[in-house]
Amino acid sequence: MAKDTPKSEFDNTETLDVFSKGLETKTNAQLADDLLALEREEKMLDLEIKRETVAKIRAQRSAKLEEARSKNMAVLQFLAQREAIYKNCNHRKGGIGAEAVMRGQGTDAMFAVVKHKLPNGRYFVLCMRCGHEWHPAFPLLGQKETPGYQEAINYPTDNSPSSSSTFLFERTDALAERSA
């Protein structure tokens, strides 16, 4: 290494010639002490590397946790906003002005809902103003009826219902034996 090149704090290396000459003049005890010092330094560096790795992992976890909290907060705010829109909407057609239309304050006798026939033959109801959905109970799958479903299914509307292909679930002999 050139004499005018400054050494960094981590550069404790010597040329091989200087190192080997230094070994010849040392006693076994001195060499053992040097070896212990080098091993201690190596362990200190390993520990430092591990601490840096742990710090990086913790920082990544912290960032992921903060991102998850942020997303959770956004979802909760969205759900609260949507629930407020649902509660404010009277689900009726008509209304005067954009404010009445946008805020779901219809004045017509008919409701702005569409009834859709599901594949199992039951209907679900969707408000075309606020997007609120009312679903029927489906005991086979353990699903409960959405609160207000009976009222919503009876809303008068002049909208045509939509439907999908219908089919029925039927019990097979294996299911019938289990339930018996």
N, C-alpha and C positions, 0 to 999 in steps of 0.2 A: 504494500500500500504506500502511496506517495506521502511524503512528510507534510506537504501543504494541503492534503485532503483531510478535512476535519472528520473525526470519528463521531458517530452518533452514540447516544447513550446505550444502545443495544449492541453495538459492535465491540465485543471484547475479544475478537479473534486476533491471533498473531500469525505470522507466517509460520509455516511448518518447520523451517530451520530454527527459528528463534524458540519455538515451542519445544522441539526435541533437545536442543542444547540446554534449555532450562530444566528438563527432566533429569539430565545427567548429574546436575549439581545438587539435587534435592534428595533428602533422606526418605525412607519408606514412610515415616510418620508424617512428613510434610506432604508427600504425595497423597497419603490417605486423607489428610486434612483438605487438600485441594479437591480431591474427589468428592468428599462430603459437601464442600462448599458448592461445587458444580451441581451435584444432585439436588441440594437444597434450592439452588437457583432454578433448576429445571422444574422442580415441584411447584415453586412459587409462580413460574410462568404458566404451567399447566393450570394452576388454580385461578390465575388471572384470566386465562382463556375461557375456562368453565364459567367463571362469574360473568364474563361478557356474554357468553352464550345464553346463560340463564336470564340475564337482563334483556336480551333481544327477545327471547321467548315470552317473557312477562310483558314486554312492550307490545308484542303482537297480540297476545291474549287480551290485553287491556284495550287495544284498538278494536279488536273483534267484538268485545263486550260492549264497548261504547257504540259501535255501529249497530249492534243488535238492539241496544236500548233505544237508540235513535229511531230505528225502523219500527220498533214496538210502539213508541210514542206517536209516530206518524199514523200507524194503523189505528190506534186508540182514538186519536183526534178525528180521523176519517170516519170511524164507526159512530162516534158521538155526533158528528156533523150530519151523517146520513140519518141517524135516529131522530135528530131534531127536524130534518126535512120530512121524514115520515109522519111525525106527530103533527106537523103544521099543515100537511096536505089533507084536504077533505075528499080526495079521490073522485071528484066530480068533474064533468066536462064543462066547458064554457068559462065565463068570467070576462070581465071587462079590463082591457089593457094588459100589457106585457107583465106587469107586476102580479096580477091575479093568475096568469098562466104559469109564470115561473115559480110562484110560491104555492101553487096547488090550491087555489081558492076558487074553484068552479062554482057556478050558480045554476047549472042545468040539473034537471031531475035525473038525468042519466049519469051513470058513473063512467069514468075514464079507465075502465079495467078491461082486460082481456082474460078469457078463461081458456086454458089449454088442457086438452085431454091427454093425460100421461099414458104410457104403454100399459099400465095396470088397470086402465079404465077410469081412474079417479081424475078429478080436475084440480089444477092449481090456478091461482088467480094472481094476476100481475097488474099493478097500477101503472098506467102509461105516463103519468105525471111525475111521480116520485120514485118509481121503480120498486116499491114495496112488494114483497111476495108473500102469499099465504099458501101454505102447503097442507094437504090432507094427511091424516094419520096413515101409517103403513105398518100395521102390527107385525107382519111377516118379517120385516127388517128391524122392528123395534123403534120405528120413528113415530114421534108424537105429533099431533096436529099443531100447526102454528096458531098462537093465540089470535082470535078474531077471524079464523077461517070460516066458521059457519055464517058469520055476518057477511063476509066478503063474497062467499059463493052465492049468496042471495041478492047481491047488489044488482039492481036493474041496469041493463046496458043494451045498447043497440049494436054493439060491436059483434062481429061474427067470431065464434069460438074457433080455435085452431086445434089440431090434434096430431098425434103421431100414430104409428102402427100400434095396435093393441094386442096384447096377449095375456094369457092367464098363467099363473103359477099353479102347478098341480102337484099333489103329493104323490110320491112314488111309494112302492111297497116298503122300501127301507125306511123312509120317513114316517110312514104310517105305523110301522112296527115300533119305532123309537118313541112315538108319542102315546102309544097305547099302554 
